[in-house]
Amino acid sequence: MVSDQHQRMFKSNNVCVIGAGPSGLVAARELRKEGHCVVVLEQNHDVGGQWLYDPNVESEEPLGRNKFLKVHSSLYESLRLISPREIMGYTDFPFVVKKGRDMRRFPGHRELWLYLKDFCEWFGLRQMIRFNTRVEYVGMLDYGEFGKDLKWVVKSKEKKADQKVVEEVFDAVVVATGHYSHPRLPSIKGMDSWKRKQLHSHIYRVPEPFRNEVVVVVGNSLSGQDISIELVEVAKEVHLSAKSLNISEGLSKVLSKHKNLHLHPQIELLREDGRVTFVDGSWVIADTMLYCTGYSYAFPFLDTKGIVVVDDDRVGPLYEHTFPPSLAPSLSFVGIPRKLIGFPFFESQAKWIAQLLSGKRTLPSWDDMMLSIKEYYHSRDLAGIPKHYTHDIANFEYCDKYAENIGFPRLEEWRKGLCISALVNADSNLETYRDCWDDHELLQEALQSPHFTQLNST
């Protein structure tokens, strides 16, 4: 089945890309460069995906439990990048400082959105995008031998109230819908009957609504720490509940500095009267529960007849986190891996997909792909890594190995170095790492590298 598909030389395909965020934009560019006809369907009014800030969250269910969310972006107003801008850019479009804009090395979220708009403008991508268009259904067109001449039905709808559903057929679909929208919620006894305010950080925007409140922040992620530091300035008390009390030096410094910020172990019980009891027996009466517990993968529009499933945040089976062996290359995913330097990796995924669809490259056999996936799962199990971290990479070697599939350049050493120095600095200096750093030599190496000097010659 798959070998037939692989032997057939694809030329130009009609390809639908779902989402115009960082992964969808670079996918569209690479597909067009490879000669494909591309339509990008984007539910919002502009490009950026997660980086298109949306302050209007009143219409969203506070815990984000609806199948289709009304709000896509999870950015809060004060959010700044956790990585230095030098490492963030696509390989041929550096994230340079521009006069009159946010010139900091760790800028606010708007600056990255403007970078994505610049990228879109520079490469003329806007003409491929249909804005305000929500994808409601993607499924296989049921004809021919399975896996051969596979085509996809895509049903979409413009957001205006009276618009009809538009049905189209494509040769291939690239799913690029991001992974920071659908809240992953903890399971806490009493959570469903708790009468006071509960929300997921997906709809947290500004600290003001929490003035003079007692807030319990659940989850010691970077966003949980960031939001706690911000809330401490307005809330009466902030209680941070963490899985482990073995915390970083940076968080220790913050706790000793703020008398109204307290660290607790996990929560045992929420009582209807507002009492929050922790597993060590301590308790507080809280006004608000704020869950900074991360996000789940969700593709509510996608119907693969059970071939691709999400099981405890493992999207699978996916060869190299990108291709479902039974449906590749006509169905692929860009942007699923986490804990890596995102934009260059999405770019390498996009190039591989585009070249597979044009017939320039082929995938291994179905058996070999399935074996590779099985071995990957096994290695994670042996290392004791929970299933919901399947797509957390945290490994530069993997990114380099992935890039070799398409002859894509390896990550520059300065890029890796700057990434690690920021992580180390954040670990020690949580409140100041974005503005005080000691990686000047690496920074100079970066700025003098071909990545940054290439634009001078264009």
Disulfide bonds with the S-S distance in Angstrom:
none
